[in-house]
Amino acid sequence: MLRRRELLLGLPAAAALRAQSSITVDVRLVQVTFSVRDAAGAIVRDLSEQDFEIFEDGERQRVARFSHGDDQALRLGVLVDGSGSQSEFIARHRRDLADFLDEALEPEDGAFVLGFGNSLRLVCDFANDGGAMVARLDYYREHAGRLPKLGPDENRDGGTALYDAIYHSIQEKLVGVDIGRRALLVLSDGGDNSSGYHMLDALEAAQAADVRLFSIWYAEKDGGALKVRDRYGLRVLGRLAQDTGGEMFEASGESLREQFRRIAEDLRTSYEAAYYSSKAASDGRFRQVDVRPKDPALQVRARPGYYAR
């Protein structure tokens, strides 16, 4: 019940309820990665720094650095739910996933694959060969216990540790990497019943490191209707995507090509801006970040802010 109440409270109010460890970041230089689409939903390319204004808590900030997505290398984590029906779902769409990785990754980019259930297993470290990475998932399905663990050696008795997978992927694979763009792709039903970290800890970690979270949600229907826990998982993945500047998609039909195409397009065409915050104090408060296009017809997707810790 506590998780459901915190999810409804929103970030600033729910932060006071947590007792988990904090994420430490340099709050002076703030990086914001974002994508832009027009009113019809088409991606907008080739905009410049002069086309935007950035505000923090309503105060305009001076942009110190601005670049296009293809100017910065990408580090991507693919987090795969290894439980039950989710494992079968991934197996059915392995070709779509391999094609996505080949489309999204340039030679200078890299992606890692993490399988998660009641343990977090590094299926493949940073690489950019989609076919080879997906082939490692076949090994994971049969020999998960032989793969290296990510994060501390937790004692989880069954279940699925989605939030731990997100948190430790960010902390161990993406934080401290001198790289322009960071993102996670989660393939899951959004369920979690064995994490040590809370959803809000995972979300705060992503916001602190400017990691955008994309997800493809899948759940089997019971008699044509979703179970309560699956509806909750859908909202969780939607919240994580929305509050990190990413996007969530529902799996539909026999192919995921369109969902993967849109994610790859977003990753390739994003923009990156950085500014020195006019509020230097690390006071632990949530700071709202607003990227405003000067053209009101444009729609920006970016994280809504971060905690100044």
C-alpha positions in Angstrom: 0.0 0.0 0.0 2.9 2.4 0.7 4.2 2.1 -2.8 0.8 2.9 -4.3 0.4 5.9 -2.0 3.8 7.3 -2.8 3.2 6.8 -6.5 0.1 9.0 -6.2 1.7 11.6 -4.0 4.3 12.7 -6.6 8.0 13.1 -6.3 8.4 16.2 -4.0 6.0 14.9 -1.4 7.0 11.2 -1.6 10.7 12.0 -1.2 10.2 12.7 2.5 8.9 9.2 3.0 12.0 7.4 1.9 14.9 6.3 4.0 17.0 4.9 1.2 20.5 6.2 0.4 20.7 9.4 -1.7 22.3 9.9 -5.1 25.1 12.4 -5.0 25.6 14.6 -8.1 27.3 17.8 -9.1 24.4 20.1 -9.2 26.4 23.1 -10.5 26.5 21.7 -14.1 23.1 20.4 -15.1 22.7 18.3 -18.3 19.4 17.9 -20.0 18.8 15.5 -22.9 15.5 16.0 -24.8 13.7 15.3 -28.0 11.4 17.5 -30.1 8.4 16.6 -32.1 5.9 18.8 -34.1 2.2 18.9 -33.6 1.8 15.9 -35.9 4.2 13.8 -33.8 7.1 13.9 -36.4 10.6 14.3 -35.0 12.2 17.7 -35.5 15.8 17.8 -36.4 18.5 20.5 -36.9 17.3 23.0 -34.3 19.9 25.2 -32.6 20.5 26.6 -29.2 18.7 29.8 -30.2 15.4 27.8 -30.6 15.1 27.1 -26.9 15.1 28.6 -23.5 15.9 26.7 -20.3 14.4 27.6 -16.9 15.1 26.2 -13.5 12.4 26.9 -10.9 11.1 29.6 -13.2 14.5 31.3 -13.5 16.1 31.4 -17.0 19.4 29.7 -17.2 22.4 30.4 -19.4 23.2 27.5 -21.7 26.9 26.5 -21.5 26.8 23.7 -24.0 24.5 22.5 -26.7 24.7 19.6 -29.1 22.7 17.3 -31.4 22.3 13.6 -30.6 24.6 12.5 -33.4 27.4 14.7 -32.0 27.5 12.6 -28.8 28.0 8.9 -28.3 25.3 6.9 -26.7 25.4 4.4 -23.8 22.3 2.3 -23.7 21.2 -0.3 -21.2 18.7 -3.0 -22.2 16.9 -4.4 -19.2 15.1 -7.6 -19.8 12.6 -9.2 -17.4 13.6 -12.9 -17.2 10.5 -14.1 -15.4 7.9 -16.5 -16.9 5.8 -15.1 -19.7 8.2 -12.1 -20.1 11.0 -14.5 -21.1 8.8 -16.1 -23.7 7.8 -12.7 -25.0 11.4 -11.6 -25.5 12.2 -14.9 -27.3 9.4 -14.2 -29.8 10.7 -10.7 -30.5 14.5 -11.4 -30.5 14.8 -10.4 -34.2 13.0 -7.1 -33.6 15.3 -6.4 -30.7 18.4 -7.2 -32.7 17.3 -5.0 -35.6 16.6 -2.2 -33.1 20.1 -2.3 -31.6 21.7 -2.3 -35.0 19.6 0.7 -36.1 20.1 2.7 -32.9 23.8 2.1 -32.3 26.6 3.8 -34.3 30.2 2.5 -34.2 31.1 4.8 -31.3 28.0 3.8 -29.3 27.6 0.9 -26.9 24.8 -1.1 -25.2 24.8 -3.6 -22.4 22.1 -6.2 -21.7 20.9 -7.0 -18.2 18.6 -9.8 -17.3 16.6 -9.5 -14.1 14.4 -11.7 -12.0 15.4 -12.4 -8.4 19.0 -11.6 -9.3 20.6 -9.1 -11.7 22.7 -10.8 -14.3 25.0 -9.0 -16.8 24.1 -10.8 -20.0 26.4 -8.7 -22.3 28.7 -5.8 -21.5 29.0 -2.8 -23.7 28.9 -3.8 -27.4 27.2 -2.7 -30.6 26.4 -5.9 -32.5 22.7 -6.4 -32.1 22.7 -10.0 -33.3 25.5 -11.0 -30.9 23.9 -9.3 -27.9 20.5 -11.0 -28.5 22.2 -14.3 -28.9 23.5 -13.9 -25.3 19.9 -13.8 -24.2 19.5 -17.4 -25.3 22.4 -18.3 -23.0 20.8 -16.3 -20.2 17.6 -18.2 -20.4 19.4 -21.5 -19.9 22.4 -20.5 -17.7 21.5 -17.3 -15.9 23.4 -18.5 -12.7 26.7 -18.6 -14.6 26.6 -14.9 -15.6 28.1 -12.2 -13.4 25.9 -10.3 -11.0 25.3 -6.6 -11.0 24.9 -4.8 -7.7 25.5 -6.3 -4.2 24.9 -10.0 -3.5 21.3 -9.5 -2.2 19.3 -12.3 -0.6 16.1 -12.2 -2.7 13.8 -15.2 -2.3 12.1 -15.4 -5.7 10.3 -12.5 -7.4 11.3 -9.8 -9.7 13.6 -6.9 -8.9 12.8 -4.2 -11.5 13.7 -1.2 -9.4 17.0 -2.7 -8.3 17.8 -3.4 -12.0 17.2 0.2 -12.9 19.1 1.6 -9.9 22.2 -0.6 -10.2 22.3 -0.3 -14.0 22.5 3.5 -13.6 25.0 3.5 -10.7 27.4 0.8 -12.0 27.1 1.2 -15.8 26.1 4.8 -16.6 27.1 7.1 -13.7 30.6 8.5 -14.1 30.8 7.7 -17.8 32.0 10.7 -19.7 29.4 10.4 -22.4 26.7 12.7 -23.8 23.7 10.5 -24.0 22.5 7.8 -21.5 19.3 5.8 -21.8 17.7 2.6 -20.5 15.2 0.4 -22.4 13.1 -1.8 -20.2 11.2 -4.8 -21.5 8.8 -5.8 -18.7 5.3 -5.9 -17.3 6.4 -3.3 -14.7 6.0 -5.7 -11.8 8.3 -5.7 -8.8 8.2 -7.7 -5.6 11.8 -8.2 -4.5 13.7 -5.0 -4.8 15.6 -3.4 -2.0 15.2 0.0 -3.7 11.8 1.7 -4.3 10.5 3.0 -7.6 11.2 6.5 -6.5 14.9 5.7 -5.7 15.2 4.3 -9.3 13.5 7.4 -10.7 15.7 9.8 -8.7 18.8 8.0 -9.8 17.7 8.3 -13.4 16.9 12.0 -13.0 20.2 12.7 -11.3 22.3 11.1 -14.1 20.0 12.4 -16.9 19.2 8.9 -18.0 16.1 8.7 -20.2 14.0 5.6 -19.6 12.1 4.0 -22.5 10.0 0.9 -22.0 7.9 -1.7 -23.8 5.2 -3.1 -21.6 3.7 -6.6 -22.1 1.3 -8.6 -19.9 -0.8 -11.6 -20.6 -4.5 -11.0 -20.3 -6.7 -13.2 -18.1 -9.9 -13.8 -20.0 -9.4 -10.7 -22.1 -8.8 -8.4 -19.0 -5.7 -7.2 -17.3 -5.0 -8.3 -13.8 -4.8 -5.5 -11.1 -1.0 -5.9 -10.7 -0.5 -5.6 -14.5 -2.5 -2.3 -14.6 -0.3 -1.1 -11.7 2.8 -2.1 -13.6 1.6 -0.2 -16.7 1.3 2.9 -14.6 4.8 2.4 -13.0 6.5 2.1 -16.4 4.6 5.1 -17.7 5.6 7.2 -14.7 9.3 6.2 -15.0 9.3 7.1 -18.7 7.4 10.4 -18.4 9.5 11.7 -15.5 12.8 10.9 -17.2 12.0 12.3 -20.6 11.5 8.9 -22.2 8.5 7.1 -23.5 6.5 4.0 -22.8 4.9 1.7 -25.4 2.5 -1.2 -25.1 3.3 -4.3 -27.0 0.6 -4.9 -29.6 0.3 -7.3 -32.5 2.9 -9.8 -33.7 5.7 -7.2 -34.3 7.4 -4.6 -32.2 9.1 -3.0 -35.2 7.1 0.3 -34.9 7.8 0.7 -31.2 11.5 0.0 -31.7 11.7 2.3 -34.7 10.3 5.2 -32.7 12.6 4.6 -29.8 15.6 4.4 -32.1 14.6 7.6 -33.9 14.3 9.4 -30.5 17.7 8.2 -29.4 19.4 9.3 -32.6 17.8 12.7 -32.9 17.8 14.0 -29.3 19.4 17.2 -28.2 21.7 17.8 -25.2 22.0 21.1 -23.3 24.0 21.9 -20.2 23.9 24.9 -17.9 25.4 26.0 -14.6 22.6 26.2 -12.2 22.0 29.7 -10.7 21.2 27.9 -7.4 24.5 26.4 -6.3 23.3 25.1 -2.9 22.9 21.3 -2.6 19.8 21.7 -0.4 18.1 18.4 -1.3 15.1 20.2 -2.9 13.5 19.2 -6.2 14.3 21.7 -8.9 12.0 22.0 -11.8 13.6 22.1 -15.2 11.7 23.4 -18.2 13.0 23.3 -21.7 10.8 25.8 -23.7 10.9 25.9 -27.5 10.3 29.4 -28.9 8.0 27.8 -31.5 4.8 27.0 -29.5 3.9 24.3 -32.1 6.9 22.2 -31.0 6.6 19.6 -28.2 9.7 18.9 -26.0 10.1 15.7 -24.0 12.7 16.0 -21.2 13.0 15.1 -17.5 11.0 17.6 -15.4 13.7 18.2 -12.9 16.2 16.7 -10.4 17.0 16.7 -6.7 19.8 19.0 -5.7 21.8 16.7 -3.5 
